[in-house]
């Protein structure tokens, strides 16, 4: 079998495996581990459709000191090389701790681990550096610690291979979305609401090359930062604070002119676009119009909602067939009832769209991304591609990640 440009992707005989997928997202709130049983497809192609079954899922918050250090590292202006190296190894230990906890609660034999790692820096668009054009990404968490502790191989560092062939290195969840949610007669749009929002568009009866995906902008990132600044809480539980506030429309209109929202996909974002500096400007503008912190949270929530609406209007709706569409939400933001209500109202004006969560399809909203990296590890182990080029902008399909043997 071949990828584009005639380059061969070799493949080992596919086998059933139990894989632990590990995810820690841009919200930097903790670690999710999904234990997944993956059975090979009846017929193997570059984008075979293996059968996945979630066996268990656990989520463990970062210790407060670790989360603080991770957020400091993301801004990266005062962290020493020694501190960054120490954090890299400490995260490897924490990932191993959570996998061990999952196996203690749900004893089973583990065959493989897929670890996304903690994104510290992601620059998908090349910049001129030291005489060359450089795009780069950095995920922390030493895989050797996991392999040594758990005694099984680890696949990690998934994004660089896609970047190296011209892709954004993100989003990488679309393969799972395609495997788990494609439908013969209905359009499915998968929206993840983590720190950053991203969506995958799967037209009815799609083939892998029909699937596209992109980041929509901030999901929880700005909301969480304002909650911590104003209320000393890590997030707006169920959206109760936003529900008490009023959306500051002048602020919202101003920040929706951010160039990222208007960029044509494929595109990806992170704290580089919507982190500390963006939040400081956003909060200052909110406080110019209102002294109520609740209004700032409501406006940040509306920013997430409206940016999704713009993505739908400009990029998604024109690409879909005139068939029923299910808009399926996962990630921590799906628990924010105020945000979900806003999104439902936003999409309602576009017609035949049904808003659901991945829970409705038997996939827990908090487990989806961890399951995705279990699947990507399985693909890598069998020397099969993990990126969907139309989703990331890569010029060809590639095998993702690096394998650390136990």
N, C-alpha and C positions, 0 to 999 in steps of 0.2 A: 504494500500500500504506500501511497505517496502523499506528501504534502505539496503545496504550491512550489513552483520553480523546479519541479521534478526531483526534489530532495527526498530521499527515502527516510521514513521513520520506521525503524525496526521494532519488532514486537515480540515479547515473550508469550508463551502460552498463558492465557488468562485463567485465573483461579479465583475461587471465593476467598474473601479475606474479611477479617474484622479490623476496622481502621478507626483510630481515634483522630478526630479533627479538632484542632485547637484554634480558637479565634480570640484576639483582643483587638478591638477596633479603635477608631480615632477618638471616640469619647474617653478612652483610657479609663473606663470604670471597672474593668475586671476581665476575667478569663472565662470563656465558654468552652466546654469540652463535650463533643458528641461522639458517642460510640456507635458505629454504623456497620452493619453487615452488608457487604457488597458482593453480589453474585454476577458472574460474567454474562454477557448477552449471548443469545443463541448464535448470532453471526457477528464476527468481529470486523469492524470498519474503523477508520480513523476517529469517527465520532459515534462509536457504538453506544447503545443505550443499556448500561448495566442496570440491575435491579437493586435498589437501595431500601434498607429497612433500619430505621432508627431504633437502637436497642436501649439507649439511655442518654440523658443529657444532664449536666450540672453546670451551674454558674457560680463563680466565686469572686467576690469583689477584691480588687487590689487592696492591700494594706495602705492606709492613708499616706504613709511616708513614701511608699513605692509610687503611688499615683502622683504625688507631688513631684517626685523626681522625674517621672515619665513626662509630665507636662512641661517641666523645666527643660528637659532634653529636646522636646519638640520645638521650643523656641531657640534653644541652642546657643545663646549668646554668652553665657557665663559658665557653661559646663566644661570641665577639663577633659582631656583625653582619658585620664585615669578614671574619672567618674563615669564617663560613657562606657568604657570597657567593663567596669564593675557592674553597671546596670545591665549590660548585655548578658553577662553571666548570671546575675541574680534573676533575671527574667527566665532564663533557661531552667533554673532551679524551681521557680514558681510554677512554670508550665508542667514540670515533672510532678510537683506536689499535687496539682489538680488532677492530672491523669491518674496518679496513684489513688487519690481519693475516689475518683469515679469507679475505678476497678475494685476498690474495697467495698463500695456500696453495691456494685453490680459485677460480681466476680465473673470473669471470662478470659479466654485466651486472646491476647492481642497480637496481631500480625504486623501492623504498620502504623505509623503516626504521620499525620500531615499537620504541620505547624505554620500558620501564617506569620506569626511573630508580631511584634508591636511596631507599627510604622512610626518612625521618628522624623523622616523627611521624605517627601515625594515630589519630584520635579519632572513632570511628564514631558514638558516642552523644553527642547534643547536651548541652552544659553551658551554664549561664547565664554569659555573658561581656559586660561593658559594656552591660548593659541588654537583651541579646538572647540567644536560644538558638542556640548555634553547634556544629555538627559540622564537623570539618576533617581535612585530610590534606595531607602535604607530601612530594613526591618530588623529589629533587635530580638534577641533570645537565642542563646547558644544551643544549637541542635545536638552537639556532642554530649551535653549534660543529659538531655532527654534519652538519647540512645543508650548511654551507659547505665542510667537509672532503671529504665524500663526493659532493657535487653532486646529491643526490636529496632529495625531501621527507621529512620526519620527522614521525611521529605520536607524541606523548608525553603525559604527564599524564592518564592514562586514568581515574583514580579519581574526580575531582571531579564529573563529570557525573552519576554514579550517586548520589553523596552529595546532590547538589542536588535530586534527586527522591525523597529519603527513604530511599535505600539505605545499605548499610554501606560501599560502595566496594570491597567484597571479599566473597568471592573472585571474581576475574575469569577464572580458568582454565576454569570450567564450559562455556563455549561450545566451546572446543577439545575438552573431554572428550565433549561431546555429538556434535560433528562426527566425532570419530575413534573413539569407543568404543560408541556406541549399538548395541543388538543386538535382534533381533526376539524371541528366545526366552529370553535370559538377562539377569538383573540384573547390572549392572556398577557397582561402587563404586570410584571413583578416589581413592586416598589419596596426597597429596603430603606428603613429609617433608622440609621445608626447615627454616628456623629455627623457623617456626610450622607446625603440621600443619593441613591442611585436606582435606576430602573432598567429592566430588561423587557424588550418588546418581542413577543412571540406571536406572529400572525397565525391565523388558523391554518392548520395543516403545514406548518413551517418545516423547512429543511434547515440544517445548521447555518447555511449561508444566508438565510432569510432573517436570522436573529440579529438584532442590534441592541446596544446598551450604552448608557452614559450616566455620569453623575449629574444630578439635578441641582446641586448646591448644598447648603447646610441643611441638616435635618434637626438633630438635637444639639449640635455643637454650640450655636449661639444662645439657644434657650438655656442650656446647662451653665454656660459661663455667666449669664446674667443672673441666674438663680443663685450661683455661688457668690457672686459679687454683692447682690442685693439682699439675699435671704439666708446666706451661709448654708445652703442646701445643694446637694449635687445635681438635682434635677427636679422638674415640676411633676410630682407624682400625680398621675391621672389627669394632668392639665388643670388642676384646681386653681392655681394662681392665675393662669392665663384667663380662665373663665371669669375671674373677678375684675379683669382689666378691660380697657378699651383700646382698640387698634388705632395707632397714630398714623393716619393715612398719609400725611405729608412725608413722614419719615420712610414709610414703606415705599412710596413712589420713588423717593430719592435713591434708596438702596437697591431697588429692582432694576436700576439702570447699570448696575455693576456689569462689566463687560463679560464676565463668565456666563451669565444667564443667556446672553445673546450669541455666544460662540456656537458654531455648528458642531454636532457630535462627529466623531468620538471625542470625548473630553472627560477629564477627571479633575478632582479638586481635593483639598485637604486643609490643614491648618495654615498652610502657606497663603491661601486665599481668604479663609474665613476664621482665622484664629484670633490671637490676642489683640493685634492691631485693629482688625476689622471690628471686633466686639467693642473696643474702646471708642471708636468713632461712632458706632451704632448707638451705644449707650449714651454718649454725650448728646447726640441729636435727639434721642428720646427725652432726655432730661431737660432739654431746651423747650420742649413742647409740653411736658408734664412732669410733675414731681412724684407721681405715683409709680412705684416700682412695678406694680401689677400691670400698668400700661406698657412698660418696656417688655415684660415677658409676653404679654398678649401680642405685641407688635413683632417680636422675634418669632413667635409661633406662626403668625400670619405670613412672615417672610418665607418660612418653609413651605407653607401651603400655597402661596401665590407663585413661588418659583416652580413648584410642581405643575401648577396650572399653565404657566407659560411653556414649560417643557412639553406638556400635552398638546397645547395649541400649535406651537411652532414646529415640533419635530416628530411627535408620535401620531397624532390623528391623521396627518396627510399620508402616512405610510401604511395605514391599516385598511383592510378590506371592510366593506359594509356588512359586518357580521357582529353578533353580540360580543361584548368585551367584558371580561372580568378583570378588575383592578385589584391585585392581591398584595396586601401589605405585610411586611415582616420587620423585625428589628424592634429595639426598645421603644421607638416612637409610636408603635402600634398600640401601646398601652396608654398613650396620652389621649384621653377621650376628647379633649377640646381640639387637638390637632386633627384627629380622625373625623370629627364633625365638620371642621373647616374643609378638609379634603373632599369629603362627601358632597358638600355644597358646591365646592369649586368644580368638581367633575360633572355634577348633575346638569349643568347648563350645556354640556356637550352631547347629551342624548343618552343612548343605550349603553350605559356603563354601570356595572354592578360592583360596589366596593365590598371587599371581603378581606380576611386575613389568612395567612398560611395555616393557622390553626384549623380553619374550615376545611382544609385539604389534608389534615392529619400530620402537618409539619409544624411543630411548635415555633412560634415567632422568634424565640430567643435562640433556637438551635440551628436555624437555617444556614447561617454563614459558616458555622463550625462544620456542618455537614458538607458544605461546598468544598472545604479544604480536605476533608476525608476523601471525597470523590477525586479531587485533583491529585492527591497523593497516589490514589489507586491508578489513575491514568499514567502518572509518571513512572510508577513501578513497572507498568506493563509497556512502557516506551510508546505511549500514545499522547497526542496533543491535548493540552488543557485550555488553551485560549481559543476564543472564537474571533477570528481576525476582524470581522465587521464590527464587533463590539468594542475592541480595543484600538483598532486602527492599524494593527500589525500588517506587514506585507505578506505574511504566511503563517500557517499553523506551526507551532513549536511545542516541544516537550518542555514543561515548566518545572522549575525547582531543582534542588541539589539533594542528593541522597547521602546521608550519614549512616554508615553501617554500625551495628551494635558490636 
